[in-house]
Structure formats: C-alpha cells, structure tokens
C-alpha cells in the first residue's frame, strides 16, 4: 500500500489554490462535497466509469473535502496544509492502495484504518480498479466494509463495474461518471492544456470524451497513430476467421503494456456500434468512421454487440488482475461476433 503521486490520467493540473480541478461531473461533485461536509457521505463510495474519465481525480478531490481543516462551508479550501498535501499525494491520513489489490495490502489497509487519524477527523483510502482485486483481498475488503471504523472512508474506483463483487457494490454508494461530450472535452483541452482546436477535437473524439485518456496522448503523434491502428484492428476483427484471430491475439499479447489502452478503445468502438444499432446517433463518438460502422451495426443483433462490449470489459478486468495476455486475448477474439462481408477498413 502506498501514497500516490498524481498521474497523467488523473487529469490533475496545477491549481493556484491546490484544489484538485475537476472537468465535468458537476452534479456528482456537488453532491459528494455536500455529503462530505455534512457527514452523510457514508463509509464507502464506488466511482464507476471508463478508463480516463476522471475517477481518481474525483477521489482525490473528495479526499481533500474530507481532510480539509478549514471551516465546513469552505471545504475543500485548497489552501490549508491538508489540501496541499492531498494534492501532492502525501497526507498521512490518505492511503492510496496499489493496483491490483492483494490480500496483504488489504490486511495492511485494515490495520491502518483502525488507527485514529493523525492530522484530521478522517482516514481516507482510495482503491483504484477494485474489480481487479484478488479473491482473498476482496473478501478482506468485504469485512472492512461490513464493520468500518467510524472515522474511515473508502473511495473505490472501477472501469468494469459488472466485475466488482455484488457484495462490495451493495455496501457502497455507487456513482457513475460519464465521459464529457466531445465539444466539452475539446474545450477543456484547449483551456487547460493549450491544445489547438483541431487537435482538441480529434483527441476528444479518440478518447470518447475521457479527458484523462486524451491528455495522455496530447502532442504525441505516435500515440495518435497507435490509437487509429487499434480502431482499424477491431474494425477488421468482425471479418476475420478463427486462424486470423488467433494470429492477432498472438501478436497483440507481445506488448502487454499497450493492451489496456487498446482494449479501452475497442470498448468505445463497441459502445458506438451499440448506439448506432439502437439509433442513438447523437451520442456517437467516432464520427469519421460512421460509413464503415453503420453497416456493421445494422448487420449484428443488439444482443451480440452487448456481449462483445461486456467481453471487452471482462478482458480489461482480467488483464488488470494479471491474467495471461495470450489467454485473455484468445478468449476475447474468438468470442467476438463475425460478419461474412464486413466493410473494408478505410476512413476516406
């Protein structure tokens, strides 16, 4: 278990007051801060949403609200020592747990949270990607959720909520964080990170409105090209036979570090395909791929698209839990739907 330093996909930008900045999620943030100030937040909050949507950033902001030493109506003030330490990841009463959660870390956390707070009225633990926790760690965490210390608050995050144990979900206040609209994400990239209009628009589209994901590839031409390559791959999979899919699984498994971001892009592609299938065009993200995706969406039953979306989320969770990349990819690719006559891969 470690205290965390800010990460790129936490969307943590420098702030004059050290208040962790949040882009979007206004209603969720207002409700959480109000609950933190009034003492009605509860002992566990589950922040759910796609990778890069801002779950960890929001968790850090709520930690500031809980640990801030200013008057309640000012929390989080962003100026007190506690707010500064939380922004920097070094507050003694903030416990940022390594991912994936293992039983040793869960037991260590249980012992730490049992202690009286050192500098505030609370101890706060952030547990990212809780869906990747080992069975032993999840069971240990369940005991903590059933009998939490009065001063403890657990902030859990998940990018694959269906993979979180129902017993854990039922004991936490569940909040869903949705991606920003592409225009809002583009505006944030221009205002907060200096992206020009064309670059901001493209990043907002490629990241499906997940600002943290966009920031991670901002100004990186190679990363942008890689994103397009991953989208090309999922487009071709629907027309690939078993041998081609096994060969692709073998090739992709050799670069494990690239898999989470790549499969997250696939997840967004399947989500867009589902929206097209249901006729919800206004929420469609990959606009330039519409001519290629619409025939696929029209040719696949809704249930098969939903299955593919869930299978991709499951693969992401298994990779986060250190599953075998080769096995995870083979199971995923062999289970994805097939079209006999898919459109050619071209966005021209």
RAKADA-V759518 format. One record per pair of residues at least 6 apart in sequence whose C-alpha atoms are under 6 Angstrom apart, sorted by the first residue. I is the first residue (numbers start at 1). GAP is how many residues later the second one is. Records with the same first field share a line. If there is no record, write none. Layout:
# RAKADA-V759518
I->GAP ; GAP
This chain:
# RAKADA-V759518
1->96 ; 97 ; 104
2->94 ; 95
3->86 ; 92 ; 93
4->85 ; 92
5->84
9->43 ; 203 ; 204
10->44 ; 46 ; 47
11->201
17->61 ; 62
18->60 ; 66
19->59
20->41
35->6
36->30
37->35
43->110
44->109 ; 110 ; 111 ; 128
45->110 ; 111 ; 127 ; 128 ; 129
46->110 ; 111 ; 126 ; 127 ; 128
47->110 ; 128
48->109 ; 110 ; 111 ; 128 ; 129
49->110 ; 127 ; 128
50->109
51->108
52->158 ; 160 ; 161
53->126 ; 157 ; 158
64->12 ; 19
65->10 ; 11
67->53
68->7 ; 8 ; 14 ; 15
85->6
93->24 ; 30
94->30 ; 31
95->30
96->29 ; 30
97->30
100->32 ; 33
101->32
102->32 ; 35
103->33 ; 34
106->31
117->6
122->29 ; 30
123->29
124->28 ; 29 ; 30
125->29
126->29 ; 30
127->29
128->28 ; 29
129->28 ; 29
130->28
131->32 ; 33
132->185 ; 188 ; 189
160->153
179->30 ; 31
180->29
181->28
182->22 ; 23 ; 27
185->19 ; 24
186->14 ; 15 ; 18
189->6 ; 11
203->11
205->80
207->6 ; 7
208->77
217->6
230->32
238->100 ; 101
239->99 ; 100 ; 103
245->88
249->80 ; 81
253->72 ; 73
267->42 ; 45
270->39
272->12
273->24
277->20 ; 21
289->58
292->51
308->28
315->13
